């Protein structure tokens, strides 16, 4: 790390410390402006929205909501000490997969000054924020909201979603949350809605034990968070690192071991690969990248996902993690060519499926695999073996995905795939439009046959790989284009100005009306219902001629 990089890191960390000191002072600041039904007390509060969770999803939603509804009052509840959600618990060397320009809060630049980026000989759209930059970004946003009086922030608090809804006699609902230590309970009169920002909260290795037993007698197990604090082994011995998992965390760990810790990849790293993944190439050819490009290719190929993946691989938008292998899964990691080269240097790569257990016998550590995977003995003395847990599923956890708009609850489920900010800024805008009466309800009623526009938006299940599920993304995008405002041109202008929107990227155009027509024409092959196909045609007609 050169002097300039060191200064940037130190400056960023100092910024976090300063911002968190201010947040500590402002966390209980009571904003207002609206008359309350009963006098507020420190433990009896009022708000328009009670937002649970202060991670990337919640904060992107709140940022847009406050921009569009300047008089809205928000209570923000989170179990962490500071804003940022899982980023507070992540390993120190983590960076964004995608460019910073499409992550964070819409109202401020995560990538920083474009002039400063150019002076660093770096294009702003190539900047990928590190952990300290991301936490500073979110902390400064919450600090400013609290300072303005529009947000009251309650860290180290938790909300129980199973609590019964208590309707207030004069409107709104009474909700309770409490301090994580159980010592303090708060009651909030929520005039509008409770927002669940914990729906897609990622599970990370630092908070998840290994999903299989490890012999407790002398097998060292750590997470990526522990790598910085590892003490050297005595007697000139070197650790042999067994990296468990080949997602983005596993790749980050392999790269870090080589570049920062100077570990010999040929001799001292073993990489366990349960399934060979397709990876999105960070420095691949121009064109529609990421999940949206995959869904478009699936549509083009009449619902054949495997064929679509192979075609994107041929084009260079996707690549196998290991050259010459046939990938079996696509979990959305974004990998650079230099990182792929680091992975290729690993001397011992084990592809036998999932591990059932890890055992030690004398001076030998054995990895026992499920099914016919058999047993693999680690080529190092048992006392030198270090298992690095990179197995947590992140946001890709198989669980029921709740509807986005569910009565008095807004669940911050995905409408589209990652990055998460695009969906959340859209949900914030939809809710603001609904409160202002700006949604095109007459179009929904007359052309689609639905009285409630909010009921039309379907949560996207990222774990559902069916073509039908993928087409929901284009239907959701069509609904945004057609009903968020009566005039689609107004919505398009907003999307182009919003830094979290893919439409803010120059020359990006999805040919959305054409895709909606195609969904209707291929509905049987795609598994789309007749009702959804009719809706696709209605949406296409409404936005025809617009540059969506």
Backbone torsions as a table, in degrees:
resi	resn	phi	psi	omega
1	UNK	NA	125.4	-178.4
2	UNK	-81.8	177.1	-174.3
3	UNK	-63.5	-38.5	-178.8
4	UNK	-65.9	-42.0	177.8
5	UNK	-64.6	-40.5	179.3
6	UNK	-61.9	-42.7	-180.0
7	UNK	-63.9	-38.6	179.9
8	UNK	-64.9	-41.8	-179.9
9	UNK	-65.5	-45.7	179.6
10	UNK	-61.2	-43.5	180.0
11	UNK	-62.7	-39.6	179.6
12	UNK	-65.3	-43.5	-179.9
13	UNK	-65.1	-39.9	177.0
14	UNK	-63.6	-35.5	178.4
15	UNK	-63.3	-39.9	178.8
16	UNK	-63.9	-45.7	-178.8
17	UNK	-59.7	-46.7	-179.3
18	UNK	-62.7	-44.7	-178.3
19	UNK	-64.6	-38.4	-178.6
20	UNK	-71.1	-31.4	174.8
21	UNK	-63.1	-42.1	178.6
22	UNK	-65.8	-40.0	179.2
23	UNK	-62.6	-38.3	179.1
24	UNK	-58.8	-38.7	179.7
25	UNK	-73.9	-29.9	-172.1
26	UNK	-100.7	-4.8	-171.2
27	UNK	-58.9	-30.8	-178.5
28	UNK	-103.4	14.8	179.8
29	UNK	-62.9	129.0	-179.6
30	UNK	-100.4	107.4	176.4
31	UNK	-83.0	175.1	178.5
32	UNK	-177.2	-148.5	-175.0
33	UNK	129.2	-21.6	179.0
34	UNK	-104.6	142.4	176.8
35	UNK	-69.5	138.4	-180.0
36	UNK	-98.9	153.0	-179.9
37	UNK	-69.1	-36.9	176.8
38	UNK	-130.5	153.0	179.6
39	UNK	-57.7	133.8	176.2
40	UNK	-75.0	146.9	174.0
41	UNK	-127.9	170.4	178.6
42	UNK	-55.6	-25.7	-177.9
43	UNK	-114.1	3.9	177.4
44	UNK	-128.4	111.4	-166.5
45	UNK	-124.9	167.7	172.9
46	UNK	-134.7	149.5	176.2
47	UNK	-162.5	168.2	172.5
48	UNK	-85.6	-40.1	-178.0
49	UNK	-133.2	131.1	171.7
50	UNK	-103.7	111.9	-175.4
51	UNK	-104.2	122.8	-177.9
52	UNK	-103.0	117.9	-177.0
53	UNK	105.4	134.8	179.4
54	UNK	-123.2	43.0	175.8
55	UNK	-92.6	-168.9	-175.7
56	UNK	-59.5	-39.5	-178.0
57	UNK	-66.3	-53.0	-178.2
58	UNK	-60.2	-44.5	-174.2
59	UNK	-69.6	-36.3	176.1
60	UNK	-65.1	-39.4	177.4
61	UNK	-63.7	-51.3	-177.8
62	UNK	-60.6	-41.1	-179.2
63	UNK	-57.1	-47.6	179.6
64	UNK	-70.0	-40.5	179.8
65	UNK	-59.3	-45.3	-179.0
66	UNK	-69.0	-31.5	177.0
67	UNK	-67.2	-41.8	-176.1
68	UNK	-86.2	-26.1	177.7
69	UNK	-123.8	78.0	-172.4
70	UNK	-60.0	-22.3	-178.0
71	UNK	-94.3	0.6	-179.8
72	UNK	-67.7	143.9	177.6
73	UNK	-114.1	131.6	-172.8
74	UNK	-126.1	137.0	167.0
75	UNK	-107.4	127.4	-176.6
76	UNK	-112.7	119.3	-175.4
77	UNK	-116.6	131.3	-179.6
78	UNK	-152.2	146.3	-176.9
79	UNK	-81.9	-15.0	179.6
80	UNK	-79.8	167.7	177.0
81	UNK	-76.1	-21.1	-174.7
82	UNK	-148.5	160.6	178.9
83	UNK	-64.0	157.4	176.5
84	UNK	126.3	-8.0	176.7
85	UNK	56.3	-130.0	-174.0
86	UNK	-66.6	-17.2	177.9
87	UNK	-63.0	-26.4	175.7
88	UNK	-63.6	-29.8	-175.0
89	UNK	-100.9	-6.3	-174.5
90	UNK	-71.3	161.9	177.0
91	UNK	-68.5	150.2	-169.6
92	UNK	-65.5	-25.6	-175.7
93	UNK	-95.0	11.2	179.7
94	UNK	-70.3	147.1	173.4
95	UNK	-135.1	163.9	173.6
96	UNK	-62.1	145.6	170.7
97	UNK	-69.9	-45.4	-171.2
98	UNK	-100.1	171.0	178.3
99	UNK	-61.8	148.5	180.0
100	UNK	-64.6	-22.7	-174.5
101	UNK	-65.6	-15.7	179.8
102	UNK	-117.6	28.1	-178.8
103	UNK	-137.7	152.7	175.4
104	UNK	99.5	-136.8	-178.0
105	UNK	-103.6	139.2	-178.3
106	UNK	-66.3	-26.3	-171.8
107	UNK	-84.5	-5.9	-179.0
108	UNK	-148.8	151.9	-173.6
109	UNK	-86.1	119.0	174.7
110	UNK	-72.4	-31.6	-178.8
111	UNK	-75.9	-7.5	179.5
112	UNK	80.5	-168.1	-179.0
113	UNK	-63.2	132.1	177.3
114	UNK	-66.0	-34.4	177.4
115	UNK	-61.7	-44.2	179.9
116	UNK	-63.3	-38.9	177.4
117	UNK	-61.7	-43.7	-179.4
118	UNK	-67.4	-36.1	176.9
119	UNK	-65.4	-25.5	176.3
120	UNK	-84.8	7.1	-178.0
121	UNK	60.1	40.2	-178.9
122	UNK	-136.9	130.3	176.3
123	UNK	-69.1	136.4	-178.4
124	UNK	-56.3	-33.8	-179.0
125	UNK	-77.0	-2.1	174.2
126	UNK	-100.8	-5.8	-179.8
127	UNK	-70.0	130.2	174.8
128	UNK	-123.7	110.6	-172.6
129	UNK	-64.9	145.4	174.2
130	UNK	-92.9	-179.9	-174.7
131	UNK	-58.4	-47.2	-176.3
132	UNK	-65.4	-37.3	178.4
133	UNK	-66.3	-40.6	-179.4
134	UNK	-65.9	-45.8	179.6
135	UNK	-63.8	-39.7	177.9
136	UNK	-64.1	-39.1	178.9
137	UNK	-60.5	-49.9	-178.8
138	UNK	-69.9	-38.8	-179.7
139	UNK	-63.3	-42.6	-179.9
140	UNK	-65.6	-35.5	177.8
141	UNK	-64.3	-49.6	-179.7
142	UNK	-64.0	-40.2	178.8
143	UNK	-56.6	-44.5	-178.1
144	UNK	-69.5	-36.7	177.9
145	UNK	-65.4	-42.9	179.6
146	UNK	-63.8	-41.6	-178.9
147	UNK	-62.3	-33.9	-178.9
148	UNK	-75.8	-14.6	-179.0
149	UNK	88.1	1.7	-178.3
150	UNK	-86.9	-18.6	-178.1
151	UNK	-129.0	136.2	168.5
152	UNK	-111.4	127.6	-170.0
153	UNK	-112.3	126.8	-178.2
154	UNK	-122.9	88.7	175.0
155	UNK	-74.4	167.2	179.2
156	UNK	55.0	36.4	178.2
157	UNK	-130.3	156.6	-178.9
158	UNK	-136.2	153.3	-177.6
159	UNK	-123.2	135.4	-179.5
160	UNK	-99.8	110.9	-177.6
161	UNK	-73.8	-10.6	178.9
162	UNK	-84.4	-4.9	-178.1
163	UNK	-65.7	143.2	179.1
164	UNK	-67.9	148.4	179.4
165	UNK	-80.5	125.3	178.5
166	UNK	-108.5	112.6	-177.6
167	UNK	-81.9	129.9	178.8
168	UNK	-77.7	145.7	-175.9
169	UNK	-62.5	-25.9	-178.5
170	UNK	-106.9	18.5	178.7
171	UNK	105.9	154.0	-177.5
172	UNK	84.0	177.8	179.8
173	UNK	-129.1	150.1	177.0
174	UNK	-94.1	127.8	-179.1
175	UNK	-127.6	149.1	-179.1
176	UNK	-122.5	142.6	170.3
177	UNK	-141.1	162.1	-174.5
178	UNK	-141.9	162.7	174.5
179	UNK	-65.0	148.2	-177.9
180	UNK	-60.0	-26.2	178.4
181	UNK	-85.5	-1.3	176.7
182	UNK	78.3	3.6	-173.8
183	UNK	-82.0	-23.2	-174.8
184	UNK	-131.9	136.3	175.9
185	UNK	-122.5	140.2	-179.6
186	UNK	-119.8	144.7	173.0
187	UNK	-116.2	127.9	-178.8
188	UNK	-122.0	129.9	169.9
189	UNK	-84.9	111.4	-177.1
190	UNK	-98.8	112.8	-174.9
191	UNK	-72.1	-34.2	-177.3
192	UNK	-114.0	-81.4	-169.5
193	UNK	-143.8	156.7	169.0
194	UNK	-97.0	135.7	-176.9
195	UNK	-113.2	119.6	-179.9
196	UNK	-92.9	102.2	179.7
197	UNK	-95.4	12.3	-177.7
198	UNK	-103.3	3.7	-174.0
199	UNK	-58.0	-49.4	-176.4
200	UNK	-104.8	25.0	-177.7
201	UNK	-59.2	123.0	-176.8
202	UNK	-69.4	144.9	171.3
203	UNK	-96.0	122.2	-174.6
204	UNK	-115.6	156.6	-174.6
205	UNK	-55.2	-35.5	-176.9
206	UNK	-61.1	-22.9	-177.2
207	UNK	-112.8	3.1	-176.8
208	UNK	-126.7	123.5	174.5
209	UNK	-69.0	162.3	176.4
210	UNK	-59.1	142.9	-176.9
211	UNK	-82.8	22.3	177.9
212	UNK	-152.9	156.5	-177.3
213	UNK	-74.6	145.6	176.3
214	UNK	-123.5	133.6	178.5
215	UNK	-52.1	119.7	-176.3
216	UNK	-72.4	-7.9	-175.2
217	UNK	-95.2	86.9	167.8
218	UNK	85.0	22.6	173.4
219	UNK	-111.3	116.3	-176.4
220	UNK	-78.3	129.0	178.3
221	UNK	-126.1	127.5	178.3
222	UNK	-133.8	173.7	170.3
223	UNK	-114.3	168.5	177.3
224	UNK	-55.6	-27.8	178.5
225	UNK	-61.4	-25.5	-174.0
226	UNK	-88.1	-9.0	-172.5
227	UNK	-61.8	-39.7	-177.7
228	UNK	-63.4	-33.4	-174.0
229	UNK	-96.9	9.3	-178.6
230	UNK	-67.7	131.9	175.4
231	UNK	-88.6	143.4	-179.0
232	UNK	-64.7	150.7	175.2
233	UNK	-73.7	150.6	-179.4
234	UNK	-77.2	165.7	174.7
235	UNK	70.8	21.4	178.8
236	UNK	73.0	11.1	179.5
237	UNK	-76.3	155.4	178.0
238	UNK	-119.2	143.4	176.7
239	UNK	-71.8	149.4	168.8
240	UNK	-108.9	114.1	-174.0
241	UNK	-90.0	123.9	174.1
242	UNK	-105.6	104.9	-176.7
243	UNK	-87.6	116.6	-174.9
244	UNK	-96.9	101.0	179.8
245	UNK	119.3	143.8	-176.1
246	UNK	-126.8	26.5	171.3
247	UNK	-77.5	-161.6	-177.8
248	UNK	-64.1	-36.2	178.4
249	UNK	-64.7	-43.1	178.2
250	UNK	-62.7	-42.9	178.1
251	UNK	-64.3	-45.0	177.9
252	UNK	-56.0	-41.5	-178.0
253	UNK	-66.8	-44.3	178.1
254	UNK	-60.2	-42.7	179.7
255	UNK	-65.7	-43.7	-178.5
256	UNK	-64.3	-42.6	179.2
257	UNK	-57.6	-38.9	-177.7
258	UNK	-79.5	-47.0	-170.7
259	UNK	-80.6	-37.5	-174.8
260	UNK	-102.0	-36.3	-176.8
261	UNK	-99.5	-4.1	175.5
262	UNK	58.2	37.9	177.7
263	UNK	-79.9	136.3	178.8
264	UNK	-72.4	111.3	-174.8
265	UNK	-68.8	-29.0	-178.1
266	UNK	-70.4	-37.3	-172.9
267	UNK	-103.4	-34.2	-166.0
268	UNK	-116.8	14.0	175.6
269	UNK	-130.8	130.7	169.2
270	UNK	-117.4	130.8	-179.7
271	UNK	-113.2	123.2	179.5
272	UNK	-95.2	123.0	-174.6
273	UNK	-118.5	96.6	179.3
274	UNK	-63.4	-43.7	178.6
275	UNK	-141.2	139.3	179.0
276	UNK	-79.9	119.4	-175.7
277	UNK	-95.7	151.5	161.5
278	UNK	-74.6	142.1	177.3
279	UNK	-123.6	142.9	172.2
280	UNK	-78.5	134.1	-176.7
281	UNK	-88.3	120.2	-178.3
282	UNK	-64.5	-34.8	-176.5
283	UNK	-114.1	38.3	179.8
284	UNK	-83.8	-168.9	-177.9
285	UNK	-68.8	160.2	177.1
286	UNK	-68.2	155.5	179.9
287	UNK	137.7	-178.1	-179.4
288	UNK	-69.5	108.7	-177.6
289	UNK	-99.2	175.3	174.3
290	UNK	71.0	-170.0	-176.4
291	UNK	-55.1	-37.4	-178.3
292	UNK	-60.2	-37.5	176.6
293	UNK	-66.0	-36.9	177.8
294	UNK	-65.6	-44.9	-178.7
295	UNK	-63.6	-38.4	177.8
296	UNK	-63.5	-38.5	179.9
297	UNK	-70.8	-36.6	175.6
298	UNK	-61.9	-43.0	177.8
299	UNK	-62.2	-45.0	179.7
300	UNK	-59.6	-35.9	-177.2
301	UNK	-95.4	21.2	173.6
302	UNK	62.8	32.0	176.2
303	UNK	94.9	-1.1	-179.3
304	UNK	-82.7	96.2	-175.5
305	UNK	-68.1	-41.9	-178.9
306	UNK	-61.8	-42.4	178.1
307	UNK	-64.4	-39.4	178.7
308	UNK	-62.5	-42.1	178.6
309	UNK	-62.5	-43.5	179.0
310	UNK	-64.0	-37.8	-179.8
311	UNK	-66.9	-42.7	177.2
312	UNK	-65.6	-32.7	174.3
313	UNK	-65.5	-40.7	178.2
314	UNK	-64.1	-36.7	-179.8
315	UNK	-74.7	-20.7	-179.0
316	UNK	97.1	0.7	176.7
317	UNK	-73.2	-30.7	175.1
318	UNK	-118.1	153.3	176.7
319	UNK	-145.7	145.9	172.6
320	UNK	-67.3	150.3	176.6
321	UNK	-62.0	-32.8	178.3
322	UNK	-122.2	126.4	-178.5
323	UNK	-60.2	135.4	177.2
324	UNK	85.9	4.1	178.8
325	UNK	-105.4	160.4	177.7
326	UNK	-100.8	107.2	-178.4
327	UNK	-63.7	152.0	-179.2
328	UNK	-117.1	-15.7	-178.9
329	UNK	-139.9	160.0	173.4
330	UNK	-132.7	109.0	-173.9
331	UNK	-117.2	16.6	171.9
332	UNK	73.4	19.1	173.5
333	UNK	-71.0	143.4	176.9
334	UNK	-108.8	121.4	-171.5
335	UNK	-126.3	138.9	174.6
336	UNK	-87.4	158.1	179.9
337	UNK	-61.0	-35.7	179.7
338	UNK	-66.0	-34.5	177.9
339	UNK	-70.3	-37.6	176.2
340	UNK	-61.5	-37.5	178.3
341	UNK	-65.3	-39.5	177.8
342	UNK	-63.8	-40.5	178.1
343	UNK	-63.9	-39.9	-178.6
344	UNK	-64.6	-20.3	-179.6
345	UNK	-78.6	-14.4	-178.4
346	UNK	-62.7	129.5	-173.6
347	UNK	-78.6	-25.2	-175.0
348	UNK	-131.6	101.4	179.3
349	UNK	-111.8	123.9	-175.5
350	UNK	-110.2	117.4	179.2
351	UNK	-119.0	83.1	-178.5
352	UNK	-129.9	21.5	-178.7
353	UNK	89.6	-151.4	-174.4
354	UNK	-95.0	145.5	179.9
355	UNK	-76.5	138.9	176.6
356	UNK	-94.6	-36.7	179.2
357	UNK	-166.9	163.6	173.9
358	UNK	-123.7	125.9	-177.2
359	UNK	-127.2	159.5	176.6
360	UNK	-124.9	135.2	175.0
361	UNK	-133.5	106.9	-177.0
362	UNK	64.5	-119.8	-177.7
363	UNK	-104.2	27.7	-176.0
364	UNK	-130.4	132.4	174.4
365	UNK	-105.2	130.8	-179.0
366	UNK	-117.4	137.3	174.0
367	UNK	-100.9	116.6	-176.3
368	UNK	-103.5	120.0	-173.4
369	UNK	-98.5	158.1	179.4
370	UNK	-72.4	160.4	174.1
371	UNK	58.1	-127.9	-177.7
372	UNK	-95.2	14.4	-179.3
373	UNK	-67.0	-23.4	177.0
374	UNK	72.0	-149.5	-175.0
375	UNK	-128.8	139.5	176.0
376	UNK	-124.7	127.3	176.9
377	UNK	-92.7	129.9	179.9
378	UNK	-69.9	133.1	-176.1
379	UNK	-83.8	62.6	177.1
380	UNK	-164.0	157.9	176.3
381	UNK	-62.0	141.5	-173.7
382	UNK	-55.7	-39.6	-178.4
383	UNK	-68.2	-14.8	-179.0
384	UNK	-98.5	-7.6	-176.2
385	UNK	-79.9	132.5	178.9
386	UNK	-128.5	113.3	177.0
387	UNK	-83.9	127.5	178.2
388	UNK	-106.7	112.4	-176.1
389	UNK	-76.5	105.9	174.1
390	UNK	-121.2	31.6	-169.3
391	UNK	-93.0	-9.8	-174.7
392	UNK	-61.5	145.9	-174.2
393	UNK	-77.4	-4.1	-176.8
394	UNK	63.2	-135.6	178.0
395	UNK	-84.6	-3.6	-173.2
396	UNK	-91.2	59.4	-177.7
397	UNK	-102.6	132.6	-179.7
398	UNK	-75.6	102.1	176.6
399	UNK	-153.1	163.3	-178.3
400	UNK	-64.0	135.3	179.3
401	UNK	-98.1	116.9	-177.0
402	UNK	-75.6	156.6	175.7
403	UNK	-62.3	152.4	-177.1
404	UNK	-69.7	-55.6	-179.0
405	UNK	-104.7	108.4	-172.9
406	UNK	-129.2	79.2	-178.9
407	UNK	64.3	-120.5	-179.3
408	UNK	-88.2	9.7	179.1
409	UNK	-116.7	134.7	167.9
410	UNK	-109.0	116.6	175.0
411	UNK	-95.0	122.4	-176.8
412	UNK	-80.7	61.2	172.0
413	UNK	-79.6	161.4	179.1
414	UNK	-72.6	138.8	165.6
415	UNK	-95.4	-28.8	178.5
416	UNK	-131.2	-179.8	177.2
417	UNK	-80.2	-172.6	177.4
418	UNK	-65.4	155.9	4.4
419	UNK	-74.7	152.8	-170.4
420	UNK	-67.6	-30.8	-174.6
421	UNK	-60.1	-33.6	-178.7
422	UNK	-60.5	-49.0	178.3
423	UNK	-61.4	-44.9	-171.0
424	UNK	-71.5	-34.7	176.2
425	UNK	-69.2	-33.0	176.2
426	UNK	-66.6	-45.6	179.5
427	UNK	-61.4	-40.9	176.8
428	UNK	-60.0	-41.0	-179.9
429	UNK	-70.5	-39.0	177.8
430	UNK	-61.7	-46.0	-179.9
431	UNK	-63.3	-42.6	178.3
432	UNK	-62.8	-41.2	178.9
433	UNK	-64.4	-38.4	178.3
434	UNK	-64.2	-43.7	179.6
435	UNK	-64.3	-31.6	-179.3
436	UNK	-89.4	-2.6	-179.1
437	UNK	71.0	29.5	-174.7
438	UNK	-101.3	-8.4	176.2
439	UNK	-65.4	146.9	-179.0
440	UNK	-82.3	76.6	-176.7
441	UNK	-68.0	-33.1	-179.0
442	UNK	-65.5	-38.5	176.8
443	UNK	-63.1	-44.1	179.4
444	UNK	-60.7	-41.3	-176.7
445	UNK	-71.9	-45.2	-172.3
446	UNK	-84.1	-36.1	-174.1
447	UNK	-99.8	-26.8	-177.9
448	UNK	-111.3	-22.5	178.4
449	UNK	81.6	32.2	-179.9
450	UNK	-127.7	129.2	-178.3
451	UNK	-78.2	-27.5	-175.6
452	UNK	-112.3	104.7	-179.0
453	UNK	-57.6	-34.9	-176.7
454	UNK	-66.0	-27.5	-178.6
455	UNK	-70.8	-13.8	-176.5
456	UNK	-78.4	-24.5	-176.3
457	UNK	-77.5	123.0	-178.2
458	UNK	-104.5	131.7	176.8
459	UNK	-64.5	138.6	179.5
460	UNK	-92.7	123.9	178.7
461	UNK	-90.4	106.3	-174.7
462	UNK	-64.7	-20.4	179.7
463	UNK	-88.1	-9.6	178.4
464	UNK	-88.1	109.2	-174.7
465	UNK	-93.3	10.4	179.9
466	UNK	-71.4	152.6	177.3
467	UNK	-62.1	-38.0	179.8
468	UNK	-57.3	-44.6	179.6
469	UNK	-64.6	-41.5	-179.7
470	UNK	-63.7	-33.8	-179.2
471	UNK	-69.6	-21.9	175.7
472	UNK	-58.5	-30.0	179.8
473	UNK	-61.8	-46.6	-179.9
474	UNK	-69.0	-34.9	176.1
475	UNK	-64.9	-41.8	177.0
476	UNK	-62.2	-43.4	179.2
477	UNK	-63.8	-38.3	176.4
478	UNK	-63.9	-39.0	177.2
479	UNK	-64.0	-42.8	176.8
480	UNK	-57.3	-47.5	-177.4
481	UNK	-65.0	-36.0	-171.0
482	UNK	-91.4	-31.4	-170.3
483	UNK	-121.1	-7.6	-179.0
484	UNK	-64.7	-28.6	170.5
485	UNK	-141.7	156.4	178.8
486	UNK	-63.0	-35.3	178.5
487	UNK	-100.4	112.7	-179.5
488	UNK	-58.6	-26.2	179.8
489	UNK	-63.2	-32.8	178.2
490	UNK	-66.8	-43.4	177.6
491	UNK	-62.7	-42.7	-178.8
492	UNK	-62.5	-40.6	178.5
493	UNK	-63.3	-39.9	178.8
494	UNK	-65.0	-42.9	179.8
495	UNK	-62.4	-38.4	-179.0
496	UNK	-70.0	-26.5	-179.7
497	UNK	-87.1	-17.6	-174.7
498	UNK	-84.6	117.9	-175.0
499	UNK	-66.5	-18.8	178.5
500	UNK	-86.1	-7.8	-177.1
501	UNK	-88.0	140.8	176.4
502	UNK	-63.6	-24.3	179.6
503	UNK	-73.5	-11.1	175.6
504	UNK	-77.0	-14.2	178.4
505	UNK	-79.1	126.5	-176.7
506	UNK	-53.6	137.0	173.2
507	UNK	72.1	4.5	176.7
508	UNK	-77.0	127.0	176.9
509	UNK	-148.9	128.0	-174.2
510	UNK	-92.0	-5.5	-174.2
511	UNK	51.5	52.3	-169.1
512	UNK	-65.3	-42.7	-179.6
513	UNK	-59.9	-41.0	178.2
514	UNK	-62.0	-40.9	-179.6
515	UNK	-67.9	-37.3	178.7
516	UNK	-65.7	-39.9	174.6
517	UNK	-61.3	-40.8	-178.4
518	UNK	-66.3	-38.4	177.0
519	UNK	-60.0	-42.9	179.3
520	UNK	-64.2	-41.8	-177.2
521	UNK	-69.4	-32.8	-175.6
522	UNK	-107.0	23.7	-169.1
523	UNK	-57.4	-38.5	-178.1
524	UNK	-64.9	-46.2	-179.8
525	UNK	-65.5	-31.5	-177.6
526	UNK	-86.8	-11.4	-178.4
527	UNK	78.0	21.8	-178.5
528	UNK	-88.2	136.8	-178.2
529	UNK	-71.1	163.5	178.2
530	UNK	-61.5	-40.2	179.8
531	UNK	-62.4	-42.9	178.5
532	UNK	-66.3	-37.1	179.4
533	UNK	-64.8	-41.7	177.3
534	UNK	-63.9	-39.6	178.4
535	UNK	-63.4	-40.7	179.0
536	UNK	-58.7	-42.2	179.0
537	UNK	-65.1	-42.2	179.5
538	UNK	-63.0	-42.4	178.8
539	UNK	-65.7	-40.9	180.0
540	UNK	-61.3	-43.3	179.7
541	UNK	-63.5	-37.3	-177.6
542	UNK	-67.0	-36.9	-173.4
543	UNK	-103.8	6.2	179.9
544	UNK	-53.5	133.1	177.9
545	UNK	90.2	-11.3	177.0
546	UNK	-89.5	149.4	-173.6
547	UNK	-85.8	52.2	176.7
548	UNK	-84.2	NA	NA
